[in-house]
Amino acid sequence: MAAKVEKNKCIGCGACVSTCPNGALSIKDGKCDVDDGNCISCGSCTAVCPCQAIKLPK
C-alpha cells in the first residue's frame, strides 16, 4: 500500500519529492500528491517531511 498524505499538515515544501527513489511524489495544488502505482512504501518521504504529513500504511 502507498504512503498517505495528511493534506492539512503538508506545506508543499517538496522535500519528499526530491527524496522519493521511485518518482511517486509530486506537488499538486501546493500539496504533496502520491502516485499509488509507483509508491513502494520505502519510507524515504516520511523521514524527510518536516511536518510529519506523510504516513505509511501499517
PDBQT receptor file of N, H, CA, C and O in Angstrom, charges set to zero:
ATOM      1  N   MET A   1       0.834  -1.193   0.000  1.00  0.00    +0.000 N 
ATOM      2  CA  MET A   1       0.000   0.000   0.000  1.00  0.00    +0.000 C 
ATOM      3  C   MET A   1       0.874   1.250   0.000  1.00  0.00    +0.000 C 
ATOM      4  O   MET A   1       1.974   1.263   0.552  1.00  0.00    +0.000 OA
ATOM      5  N   ALA A   2       0.364   2.279  -0.622  1.00  0.00    +0.000 N 
ATOM      6  H   ALA A   2      -0.530   2.268  -1.070  1.00  0.00    +0.000 HD
ATOM      7  CA  ALA A   2       1.108   3.516  -0.798  1.00  0.00    +0.000 C 
ATOM      8  C   ALA A   2       1.044   4.420   0.433  1.00  0.00    +0.000 C 
ATOM      9  O   ALA A   2       0.164   4.288   1.283  1.00  0.00    +0.000 OA
ATOM     10  N   ALA A   3       1.995   5.331   0.498  1.00  0.00    +0.000 N 
ATOM     11  H   ALA A   3       2.710   5.438  -0.193  1.00  0.00    +0.000 HD
ATOM     12  CA  ALA A   3       2.020   6.342   1.555  1.00  0.00    +0.000 C 
ATOM     13  C   ALA A   3       0.789   7.234   1.421  1.00  0.00    +0.000 C 
ATOM     14  O   ALA A   3       0.246   7.410   0.330  1.00  0.00    +0.000 OA
ATOM     15  N   LYS A   4       0.367   7.784   2.537  1.00  0.00    +0.000 N 
ATOM     16  H   LYS A   4       0.808   7.641   3.423  1.00  0.00    +0.000 HD
ATOM     17  CA  LYS A   4      -0.793   8.681   2.563  1.00  0.00    +0.000 C 
ATOM     18  C   LYS A   4      -0.354  10.042   3.089  1.00  0.00    +0.000 C 
ATOM     19  O   LYS A   4       0.461  10.126   4.008  1.00  0.00    +0.000 OA
ATOM     20  N   VAL A   5      -0.893  11.097   2.510  1.00  0.00    +0.000 N 
ATOM     21  H   VAL A   5      -1.555  11.030   1.764  1.00  0.00    +0.000 HD
ATOM     22  CA  VAL A   5      -0.542  12.457   2.904  1.00  0.00    +0.000 C 
ATOM     23  C   VAL A   5      -1.707  13.090   3.653  1.00  0.00    +0.000 C 
ATOM     24  O   VAL A   5      -2.848  13.069   3.192  1.00  0.00    +0.000 OA
ATOM     25  N   GLU A   6      -1.400  13.643   4.799  1.00  0.00    +0.000 N 
ATOM     26  H   GLU A   6      -0.472  13.660   5.173  1.00  0.00    +0.000 HD
ATOM     27  CA  GLU A   6      -2.383  14.421   5.540  1.00  0.00    +0.000 C 
ATOM     28  C   GLU A   6      -2.295  15.845   4.985  1.00  0.00    +0.000 C 
ATOM     29  O   GLU A   6      -1.434  16.628   5.386  1.00  0.00    +0.000 OA
ATOM     30  N   LYS A   7      -3.191  16.161   4.067  1.00  0.00    +0.000 N 
ATOM     31  H   LYS A   7      -3.890  15.525   3.742  1.00  0.00    +0.000 HD
ATOM     32  CA  LYS A   7      -3.140  17.426   3.324  1.00  0.00    +0.000 C 
ATOM     33  C   LYS A   7      -3.179  18.646   4.242  1.00  0.00    +0.000 C 
ATOM     34  O   LYS A   7      -2.593  19.680   3.918  1.00  0.00    +0.000 OA
ATOM     35  N   ASN A   8      -3.856  18.539   5.373  1.00  0.00    +0.000 N 
ATOM     36  H   ASN A   8      -4.332  17.699   5.636  1.00  0.00    +0.000 HD
ATOM     37  CA  ASN A   8      -3.941  19.682   6.282  1.00  0.00    +0.000 C 
ATOM     38  C   ASN A   8      -2.608  19.977   6.960  1.00  0.00    +0.000 C 
ATOM     39  O   ASN A   8      -2.411  21.079   7.473  1.00  0.00    +0.000 OA
ATOM     40  N   LYS A   9      -1.693  19.018   6.972  1.00  0.00    +0.000 N 
ATOM     41  H   LYS A   9      -1.852  18.123   6.556  1.00  0.00    +0.000 HD
ATOM     42  CA  LYS A   9      -0.365  19.212   7.566  1.00  0.00    +0.000 C 
ATOM     43  C   LYS A   9       0.691  19.593   6.533  1.00  0.00    +0.000 C 
ATOM     44  O   LYS A   9       1.673  20.256   6.868  1.00  0.00    +0.000 OA
ATOM     45  N   CYS A  10       0.502  19.188   5.304  1.00  0.00    +0.000 N 
ATOM     46  H   CYS A  10      -0.296  18.649   5.032  1.00  0.00    +0.000 HD
ATOM     47  CA  CYS A  10       1.502  19.397   4.240  1.00  0.00    +0.000 C 
ATOM     48  C   CYS A  10       1.632  20.876   3.903  1.00  0.00    +0.000 C 
ATOM     49  O   CYS A  10       0.633  21.574   3.727  1.00  0.00    +0.000 OA
ATOM     50  N   ILE A  11       2.889  21.353   3.814  1.00  0.00    +0.000 N 
ATOM     51  H   ILE A  11       3.700  20.786   3.956  1.00  0.00    +0.000 HD
ATOM     52  CA  ILE A  11       3.153  22.749   3.448  1.00  0.00    +0.000 C 
ATOM     53  C   ILE A  11       3.672  22.870   2.006  1.00  0.00    +0.000 C 
ATOM     54  O   ILE A  11       3.978  23.969   1.542  1.00  0.00    +0.000 OA
ATOM     55  N   GLY A  12       3.766  21.749   1.312  1.00  0.00    +0.000 N 
ATOM     56  H   GLY A  12       3.517  20.856   1.689  1.00  0.00    +0.000 HD
ATOM     57  CA  GLY A  12       4.176  21.773  -0.087  1.00  0.00    +0.000 C 
ATOM     58  C   GLY A  12       5.624  22.145  -0.320  1.00  0.00    +0.000 C 
ATOM     59  O   GLY A  12       5.951  22.735  -1.349  1.00  0.00    +0.000 OA
ATOM     60  N   CYS A  13       6.494  21.814   0.610  1.00  0.00    +0.000 N 
ATOM     61  H   CYS A  13       6.228  21.335   1.447  1.00  0.00    +0.000 HD
ATOM     62  CA  CYS A  13       7.908  22.206   0.512  1.00  0.00    +0.000 C 
ATOM     63  C   CYS A  13       8.669  21.428  -0.572  1.00  0.00    +0.000 C 
ATOM     64  O   CYS A  13       9.658  21.930  -1.104  1.00  0.00    +0.000 OA
ATOM     65  N   GLY A  14       8.225  20.226  -0.899  1.00  0.00    +0.000 N 
ATOM     66  H   GLY A  14       7.421  19.818  -0.467  1.00  0.00    +0.000 HD
ATOM     67  CA  GLY A  14       8.861  19.431  -1.945  1.00  0.00    +0.000 C 
ATOM     68  C   GLY A  14      10.011  18.560  -1.501  1.00  0.00    +0.000 C 
ATOM     69  O   GLY A  14      10.630  17.892  -2.329  1.00  0.00    +0.000 OA
ATOM     70  N   ALA A  15      10.313  18.549  -0.217  1.00  0.00    +0.000 N 
ATOM     71  H   ALA A  15       9.810  19.091   0.455  1.00  0.00    +0.000 HD
ATOM     72  CA  ALA A  15      11.417  17.712   0.278  1.00  0.00    +0.000 C 
ATOM     73  C   ALA A  15      11.171  16.242  -0.054  1.00  0.00    +0.000 C 
ATOM     74  O   ALA A  15      12.102  15.519  -0.410  1.00  0.00    +0.000 OA
ATOM     75  N   CYS A  16       9.954  15.815   0.057  1.00  0.00    +0.000 N 
ATOM     76  H   CYS A  16       9.198  16.402   0.346  1.00  0.00    +0.000 HD
ATOM     77  CA  CYS A  16       9.606  14.415  -0.214  1.00  0.00    +0.000 C 
ATOM     78  C   CYS A  16       9.787  14.073  -1.695  1.00  0.00    +0.000 C 
ATOM     79  O   CYS A  16      10.229  12.977  -2.040  1.00  0.00    +0.000 OA
ATOM     80  N   VAL A  17       9.443  15.011  -2.548  1.00  0.00    +0.000 N 
ATOM     81  H   VAL A  17       9.084  15.901  -2.267  1.00  0.00    +0.000 HD
ATOM     82  CA  VAL A  17       9.522  14.786  -3.993  1.00  0.00    +0.000 C 
ATOM     83  C   VAL A  17      10.954  14.480  -4.418  1.00  0.00    +0.000 C 
ATOM     84  O   VAL A  17      11.196  13.547  -5.184  1.00  0.00    +0.000 OA
ATOM     85  N   SER A  18      11.891  15.266  -3.922  1.00  0.00    +0.000 N 
ATOM     86  H   SER A  18      11.694  16.024  -3.300  1.00  0.00    +0.000 HD
ATOM     87  CA  SER A  18      13.288  15.068  -4.317  1.00  0.00    +0.000 C 
ATOM     88  C   SER A  18      13.914  13.844  -3.666  1.00  0.00    +0.000 C 
ATOM     89  O   SER A  18      14.969  13.386  -4.104  1.00  0.00    +0.000 OA
ATOM     90  N   THR A  19      13.291  13.314  -2.642  1.00  0.00    +0.000 N 
ATOM     91  H   THR A  19      12.434  13.687  -2.286  1.00  0.00    +0.000 HD
ATOM     92  CA  THR A  19      13.827  12.156  -1.930  1.00  0.00    +0.000 C 
ATOM     93  C   THR A  19      13.295  10.828  -2.462  1.00  0.00    +0.000 C 
ATOM     94  O   THR A  19      13.959   9.800  -2.327  1.00  0.00    +0.000 OA
ATOM     95  N   CYS A  20      12.141  10.837  -3.047  1.00  0.00    +0.000 N 
ATOM     96  H   CYS A  20      11.602  11.673  -3.157  1.00  0.00    +0.000 HD
ATOM     97  CA  CYS A  20      11.496   9.589  -3.486  1.00  0.00    +0.000 C 
ATOM     98  C   CYS A  20      12.322   8.889  -4.570  1.00  0.00    +0.000 C 
ATOM     99  O   CYS A  20      12.549   9.464  -5.635  1.00  0.00    +0.000 OA
ATOM    100  N   PRO A  21      12.772   7.659  -4.315  1.00  0.00    +0.000 N 
ATOM    101  CA  PRO A  21      13.599   6.949  -5.287  1.00  0.00    +0.000 C 
ATOM    102  C   PRO A  21      12.817   6.431  -6.494  1.00  0.00    +0.000 C 
ATOM    103  O   PRO A  21      13.408   6.034  -7.499  1.00  0.00    +0.000 OA
ATOM    104  N   ASN A  22      11.486   6.436  -6.391  1.00  0.00    +0.000 N 
ATOM    105  H   ASN A  22      11.007   6.757  -5.575  1.00  0.00    +0.000 HD
ATOM    106  CA  ASN A  22      10.673   5.866  -7.457  1.00  0.00    +0.000 C 
ATOM    107  C   ASN A  22       9.870   6.921  -8.217  1.00  0.00    +0.000 C 
ATOM    108  O   ASN A  22       9.103   6.585  -9.119  1.00  0.00    +0.000 OA
ATOM    109  N   GLY A  23      10.042   8.181  -7.859  1.00  0.00    +0.000 N 
ATOM    110  H   GLY A  23      10.665   8.453  -7.126  1.00  0.00    +0.000 HD
ATOM    111  CA  GLY A  23       9.323   9.250  -8.546  1.00  0.00    +0.000 C 
ATOM    112  C   GLY A  23       7.821   9.212  -8.330  1.00  0.00    +0.000 C 
ATOM    113  O   GLY A  23       7.055   9.627  -9.200  1.00  0.00    +0.000 OA
ATOM    114  N   ALA A  24       7.397   8.720  -7.178  1.00  0.00    +0.000 N 
ATOM    115  H   ALA A  24       8.020   8.383  -6.471  1.00  0.00    +0.000 HD
ATOM    116  CA  ALA A  24       5.963   8.565  -6.907  1.00  0.00    +0.000 C 
ATOM    117  C   ALA A  24       5.312   9.814  -6.327  1.00  0.00    +0.000 C 
ATOM    118  O   ALA A  24       4.090   9.866  -6.183  1.00  0.00    +0.000 OA
ATOM    119  N   LEU A  25       6.115  10.819  -5.995  1.00  0.00    +0.000 N 
ATOM    120  H   LEU A  25       7.107  10.777  -6.112  1.00  0.00    +0.000 HD
ATOM    121  CA  LEU A  25       5.566  12.012  -5.357  1.00  0.00    +0.000 C 
ATOM    122  C   LEU A  25       5.693  13.233  -6.250  1.00  0.00    +0.000 C 
ATOM    123  O   LEU A  25       6.649  13.365  -7.014  1.00  0.00    +0.000 OA
ATOM    124  N   SER A  26       4.718  14.119  -6.145  1.00  0.00    +0.000 N 
ATOM    125  H   SER A  26       3.941  14.012  -5.524  1.00  0.00    +0.000 HD
ATOM    126  CA  SER A  26       4.745  15.388  -6.857  1.00  0.00    +0.000 C 
ATOM    127  C   SER A  26       4.001  16.414  -6.008  1.00  0.00    +0.000 C 
ATOM    128  O   SER A  26       3.351  16.070  -5.021  1.00  0.00    +0.000 OA
ATOM    129  N   ILE A  27       4.107  17.663  -6.405  1.00  0.00    +0.000 N 
ATOM    130  H   ILE A  27       4.635  17.943  -7.207  1.00  0.00    +0.000 HD
ATOM    131  CA  ILE A  27       3.370  18.715  -5.729  1.00  0.00    +0.000 C 
ATOM    132  C   ILE A  27       2.231  19.138  -6.661  1.00  0.00    +0.000 C 
ATOM    133  O   ILE A  27       2.464  19.562  -7.793  1.00  0.00    +0.000 OA
ATOM    134  N   LYS A  28       1.011  19.016  -6.170  1.00  0.00    +0.000 N 
ATOM    135  H   LYS A  28       0.822  18.672  -5.251  1.00  0.00    +0.000 HD
ATOM    136  CA  LYS A  28      -0.176  19.425  -6.931  1.00  0.00    +0.000 C 
ATOM    137  C   LYS A  28      -1.018  20.314  -6.044  1.00  0.00    +0.000 C 
ATOM    138  O   LYS A  28      -1.309  19.972  -4.898  1.00  0.00    +0.000 OA
ATOM    139  N   ASP A  29      -1.401  21.444  -6.574  1.00  0.00    +0.000 N 
ATOM    140  H   ASP A  29      -1.164  21.722  -7.505  1.00  0.00    +0.000 HD
ATOM    141  CA  ASP A  29      -2.207  22.417  -5.820  1.00  0.00    +0.000 C 
ATOM    142  C   ASP A  29      -1.553  22.777  -4.497  1.00  0.00    +0.000 C 
ATOM    143  O   ASP A  29      -2.236  23.002  -3.497  1.00  0.00    +0.000 OA
ATOM    144  N   GLY A  30      -0.221  22.831  -4.495  1.00  0.00    +0.000 N 
ATOM    145  H   GLY A  30       0.334  22.648  -5.307  1.00  0.00    +0.000 HD
ATOM    146  CA  GLY A  30       0.515  23.251  -3.309  1.00  0.00    +0.000 C 
ATOM    147  C   GLY A  30       0.670  22.207  -2.221  1.00  0.00    +0.000 C 
ATOM    148  O   GLY A  30       1.103  22.521  -1.112  1.00  0.00    +0.000 OA
ATOM    149  N   LYS A  31       0.320  20.971  -2.531  1.00  0.00    +0.000 N 
ATOM    150  H   LYS A  31      -0.032  20.716  -3.432  1.00  0.00    +0.000 HD
ATOM    151  CA  LYS A  31       0.412  19.885  -1.547  1.00  0.00    +0.000 C 
ATOM    152  C   LYS A  31       1.047  18.654  -2.191  1.00  0.00    +0.000 C 
ATOM    153  O   LYS A  31       1.018  18.492  -3.411  1.00  0.00    +0.000 OA
ATOM    154  N   CYS A  32       1.618  17.792  -1.356  1.00  0.00    +0.000 N 
ATOM    155  H   CYS A  32       1.642  17.923  -0.365  1.00  0.00    +0.000 HD
ATOM    156  CA  CYS A  32       2.202  16.541  -1.849  1.00  0.00    +0.000 C 
ATOM    157  C   CYS A  32       1.103  15.625  -2.378  1.00  0.00    +0.000 C 
ATOM    158  O   CYS A  32       0.031  15.510  -1.783  1.00  0.00    +0.000 OA
ATOM    159  N   ASP A  33       1.388  14.983  -3.495  1.00  0.00    +0.000 N 
ATOM    160  H   ASP A  33       2.258  15.078  -3.978  1.00  0.00    +0.000 HD
ATOM    161  CA  ASP A  33       0.458  14.023  -4.090  1.00  0.00    +0.000 C 
ATOM    162  C   ASP A  33       1.216  12.730  -4.344  1.00  0.00    +0.000 C 
ATOM    163  O   ASP A  33       2.335  12.757  -4.856  1.00  0.00    +0.000 OA
ATOM    164  N   VAL A  34       0.616  11.600  -3.992  1.00  0.00    +0.000 N 
ATOM    165  H   VAL A  34      -0.293  11.579  -3.576  1.00  0.00    +0.000 HD
ATOM    166  CA  VAL A  34       1.254  10.291  -4.132  1.00  0.00    +0.000 C 
ATOM    167  C   VAL A  34       0.643   9.523  -5.293  1.00  0.00    +0.000 C 
ATOM    168  O   VAL A  34      -0.575   9.369  -5.372  1.00  0.00    +0.000 OA
ATOM    169  N   ASP A  35       1.490   9.043  -6.188  1.00  0.00    +0.000 N 
ATOM    170  H   ASP A  35       2.480   9.168  -6.123  1.00  0.00    +0.000 HD
ATOM    171  CA  ASP A  35       1.057   8.144  -7.261  1.00  0.00    +0.000 C 
ATOM    172  C   ASP A  35       1.093   6.738  -6.673  1.00  0.00    +0.000 C 
ATOM    173  O   ASP A  35       2.156   6.129  -6.552  1.00  0.00    +0.000 OA
ATOM    174  N   ASP A  36      -0.080   6.236  -6.311  1.00  0.00    +0.000 N 
ATOM    175  H   ASP A  36      -0.943   6.731  -6.409  1.00  0.00    +0.000 HD
ATOM    176  CA  ASP A  36      -0.171   4.934  -5.637  1.00  0.00    +0.000 C 
ATOM    177  C   ASP A  36       0.489   3.809  -6.428  1.00  0.00    +0.000 C 
ATOM    178  O   ASP A  36       1.019   2.867  -5.838  1.00  0.00    +0.000 OA
ATOM    179  N   GLY A  37       0.463   3.898  -7.737  1.00  0.00    +0.000 N 
ATOM    180  H   GLY A  37       0.033   4.663  -8.216  1.00  0.00    +0.000 HD
ATOM    181  CA  GLY A  37       1.036   2.853  -8.570  1.00  0.00    +0.000 C 
ATOM    182  C   GLY A  37       2.556   2.804  -8.544  1.00  0.00    +0.000 C 
ATOM    183  O   GLY A  37       3.146   1.761  -8.827  1.00  0.00    +0.000 OA
ATOM    184  N   ASN A  38       3.198   3.925  -8.206  1.00  0.00    +0.000 N 
ATOM    185  H   ASN A  38       2.718   4.772  -7.976  1.00  0.00    +0.000 HD
ATOM    186  CA  ASN A  38       4.656   3.978  -8.178  1.00  0.00    +0.000 C 
ATOM    187  C   ASN A  38       5.248   3.934  -6.774  1.00  0.00    +0.000 C 
ATOM    188  O   ASN A  38       6.443   3.683  -6.617  1.00  0.00    +0.000 OA
ATOM    189  N   CYS A  39       4.438   4.171  -5.761  1.00  0.00    +0.000 N 
ATOM    190  H   CYS A  39       3.467   4.375  -5.888  1.00  0.00    +0.000 HD
ATOM    191  CA  CYS A  39       4.935   4.185  -4.381  1.00  0.00    +0.000 C 
ATOM    192  C   CYS A  39       5.271   2.767  -3.922  1.00  0.00    +0.000 C 
ATOM    193  O   CYS A  39       4.460   1.850  -4.045  1.00  0.00    +0.000 OA
ATOM    194  N   ILE A  40       6.490   2.606  -3.389  1.00  0.00    +0.000 N 
ATOM    195  H   ILE A  40       7.149   3.351  -3.289  1.00  0.00    +0.000 HD
ATOM    196  CA  ILE A  40       6.928   1.293  -2.916  1.00  0.00    +0.000 C 
ATOM    197  C   ILE A  40       6.971   1.233  -1.378  1.00  0.00    +0.000 C 
ATOM    198  O   ILE A  40       7.499   0.284  -0.799  1.00  0.00    +0.000 OA
ATOM    199  N   SER A  41       6.411   2.255  -0.738  1.00  0.00    +0.000 N 
ATOM    200  H   SER A  41       5.981   3.026  -1.209  1.00  0.00    +0.000 HD
ATOM    201  CA  SER A  41       6.329   2.317   0.738  1.00  0.00    +0.000 C 
ATOM    202  C   SER A  41       7.694   2.139   1.402  1.00  0.00    +0.000 C 
ATOM    203  O   SER A  41       7.824   1.412   2.387  1.00  0.00    +0.000 OA
ATOM    204  N   CYS A  42       8.703   2.804   0.857  1.00  0.00    +0.000 N 
ATOM    205  H   CYS A  42       8.598   3.394   0.057  1.00  0.00    +0.000 HD
ATOM    206  CA  CYS A  42      10.067   2.655   1.383  1.00  0.00    +0.000 C 
ATOM    207  C   CYS A  42      10.321   3.518   2.617  1.00  0.00    +0.000 C 
ATOM    208  O   CYS A  42      11.212   3.218   3.412  1.00  0.00    +0.000 OA
ATOM    209  N   GLY A  43       9.538   4.590   2.779  1.00  0.00    +0.000 N 
ATOM    210  H   GLY A  43       8.815   4.834   2.133  1.00  0.00    +0.000 HD
ATOM    211  CA  GLY A  43       9.689   5.446   3.946  1.00  0.00    +0.000 C 
ATOM    212  C   GLY A  43      10.623   6.626   3.763  1.00  0.00    +0.000 C 
ATOM    213  O   GLY A  43      10.812   7.404   4.698  1.00  0.00    +0.000 OA
ATOM    214  N   SER A  44      11.211   6.782   2.590  1.00  0.00    +0.000 N 
ATOM    215  H   SER A  44      11.057   6.150   1.831  1.00  0.00    +0.000 HD
ATOM    216  CA  SER A  44      12.113   7.916   2.361  1.00  0.00    +0.000 C 
ATOM    217  C   SER A  44      11.408   9.244   2.577  1.00  0.00    +0.000 C 
ATOM    218  O   SER A  44      11.978  10.164   3.163  1.00  0.00    +0.000 OA
ATOM    219  N   CYS A  45      10.198   9.346   2.119  1.00  0.00    +0.000 N 
ATOM    220  H   CYS A  45       9.735   8.599   1.643  1.00  0.00    +0.000 HD
ATOM    221  CA  CYS A  45       9.451  10.598   2.236  1.00  0.00    +0.000 C 
ATOM    222  C   CYS A  45       9.082  10.916   3.681  1.00  0.00    +0.000 C 
ATOM    223  O   CYS A  45       9.120  12.075   4.095  1.00  0.00    +0.000 OA
ATOM    224  N   THR A  46       8.731   9.905   4.433  1.00  0.00    +0.000 N 
ATOM    225  H   THR A  46       8.700   8.964   4.097  1.00  0.00    +0.000 HD
ATOM    226  CA  THR A  46       8.351  10.143   5.829  1.00  0.00    +0.000 C 
ATOM    227  C   THR A  46       9.544  10.630   6.644  1.00  0.00    +0.000 C 
ATOM    228  O   THR A  46       9.385  11.402   7.591  1.00  0.00    +0.000 OA
ATOM    229  N   ALA A  47      10.717  10.184   6.278  1.00  0.00    +0.000 N 
ATOM    230  H   ALA A  47      10.846   9.557   5.510  1.00  0.00    +0.000 HD
ATOM    231  CA  ALA A  47      11.927  10.558   7.010  1.00  0.00    +0.000 C 
ATOM    232  C   ALA A  47      12.315  12.025   6.808  1.00  0.00    +0.000 C 
ATOM    233  O   ALA A  47      12.929  12.625   7.691  1.00  0.00    +0.000 OA
ATOM    234  N   VAL A  48      11.964  12.609   5.658  1.00  0.00    +0.000 N 
ATOM    235  H   VAL A  48      11.466  12.121   4.941  1.00  0.00    +0.000 HD
ATOM    236  CA  VAL A  48      12.378  13.983   5.377  1.00  0.00    +0.000 C 
ATOM    237  C   VAL A  48      11.273  15.016   5.529  1.00  0.00    +0.000 C 
ATOM    238  O   VAL A  48      11.542  16.216   5.479  1.00  0.00    +0.000 OA
ATOM    239  N   CYS A  49      10.059  14.581   5.712  1.00  0.00    +0.000 N 
ATOM    240  H   CYS A  49       9.841  13.606   5.753  1.00  0.00    +0.000 HD
ATOM    241  CA  CYS A  49       8.946  15.529   5.823  1.00  0.00    +0.000 C 
ATOM    242  C   CYS A  49       9.039  16.320   7.123  1.00  0.00    +0.000 C 
ATOM    243  O   CYS A  49       8.947  15.745   8.208  1.00  0.00    +0.000 OA
ATOM    244  N   PRO A  50       9.223  17.649   7.018  1.00  0.00    +0.000 N 
ATOM    245  CA  PRO A  50       9.378  18.461   8.226  1.00  0.00    +0.000 C 
ATOM    246  C   PRO A  50       8.075  18.619   9.011  1.00  0.00    +0.000 C 
ATOM    247  O   PRO A  50       8.093  19.047  10.165  1.00  0.00    +0.000 OA
ATOM    248  N   CYS A  51       6.963  18.281   8.398  1.00  0.00    +0.000 N 
ATOM    249  H   CYS A  51       6.948  17.933   7.460  1.00  0.00    +0.000 HD
ATOM    250  CA  CYS A  51       5.652  18.451   9.049  1.00  0.00    +0.000 C 
ATOM    251  C   CYS A  51       5.033  17.139   9.505  1.00  0.00    +0.000 C 
ATOM    252  O   CYS A  51       3.951  17.121  10.093  1.00  0.00    +0.000 OA
ATOM    253  N   GLN A  52       5.725  16.044   9.229  1.00  0.00    +0.000 N 
ATOM    254  H   GLN A  52       6.604  16.058   8.751  1.00  0.00    +0.000 HD
ATOM    255  CA  GLN A  52       5.207  14.716   9.530  1.00  0.00    +0.000 C 
ATOM    256  C   GLN A  52       3.817  14.511   8.907  1.00  0.00    +0.000 C 
ATOM    257  O   GLN A  52       2.908  13.961   9.529  1.00  0.00    +0.000 OA
ATOM    258  N   ALA A  53       3.693  14.965   7.681  1.00  0.00    +0.000 N 
ATOM    259  H   ALA A  53       4.432  15.411   7.176  1.00  0.00    +0.000 HD
ATOM    260  CA  ALA A  53       2.412  14.897   6.980  1.00  0.00    +0.000 C 
ATOM    261  C   ALA A  53       2.220  13.607   6.182  1.00  0.00    +0.000 C 
ATOM    262  O   ALA A  53       1.127  13.340   5.683  1.00  0.00    +0.000 OA
ATOM    263  N   ILE A  54       3.287  12.804   6.063  1.00  0.00    +0.000 N 
ATOM    264  H   ILE A  54       4.175  13.021   6.468  1.00  0.00    +0.000 HD
ATOM    265  CA  ILE A  54       3.213  11.586   5.266  1.00  0.00    +0.000 C 
ATOM    266  C   ILE A  54       3.316  10.374   6.183  1.00  0.00    +0.000 C 
ATOM    267  O   ILE A  54       4.210  10.279   7.024  1.00  0.00    +0.000 OA
ATOM    268  N   LYS A  55       2.387   9.462   6.001  1.00  0.00    +0.000 N 
ATOM    269  H   LYS A  55       1.661   9.539   5.318  1.00  0.00    +0.000 HD
ATOM    270  CA  LYS A  55       2.341   8.252   6.821  1.00  0.00    +0.000 C 
ATOM    271  C   LYS A  55       2.362   7.027   5.917  1.00  0.00    +0.000 C 
ATOM    272  O   LYS A  55       1.810   7.033   4.817  1.00  0.00    +0.000 OA
ATOM    273  N   LEU A  56       3.012   5.979   6.407  1.00  0.00    +0.000 N 
ATOM    274  H   LEU A  56       3.460   5.975   7.301  1.00  0.00    +0.000 HD
ATOM    275  CA  LEU A  56       2.995   4.702   5.700  1.00  0.00    +0.000 C 
ATOM    276  C   LEU A  56       1.886   3.836   6.289  1.00  0.00    +0.000 C 
ATOM    277  O   LEU A  56       1.576   3.933   7.476  1.00  0.00    +0.000 OA
ATOM    278  N   PRO A  57       1.294   2.992   5.455  1.00  0.00    +0.000 N 
ATOM    279  CA  PRO A  57       0.259   2.089   5.971  1.00  0.00    +0.000 C 
ATOM    280  C   PRO A  57       0.850   1.097   6.966  1.00  0.00    +0.000 C 
ATOM    281  O   PRO A  57       2.012   0.703   6.860  1.00  0.00    +0.000 OA
ATOM    282  N   LYS A  58       0.049   0.714   7.907  1.00  0.00    +0.000 N 
ATOM    283  H   LYS A  58      -0.894   1.034   7.993  1.00  0.00    +0.000 HD
ATOM    284  CA  LYS A  58       0.512  -0.245   8.918  1.00  0.00    +0.000 C 
ATOM    285  C   LYS A  58       0.126  -1.644   8.558  1.00  0.00    +0.000 C 
ATOM    286  O   LYS A  58       0.434  -2.580   9.297  1.00  0.00    +0.000 OA
TER     287      LYS A  58
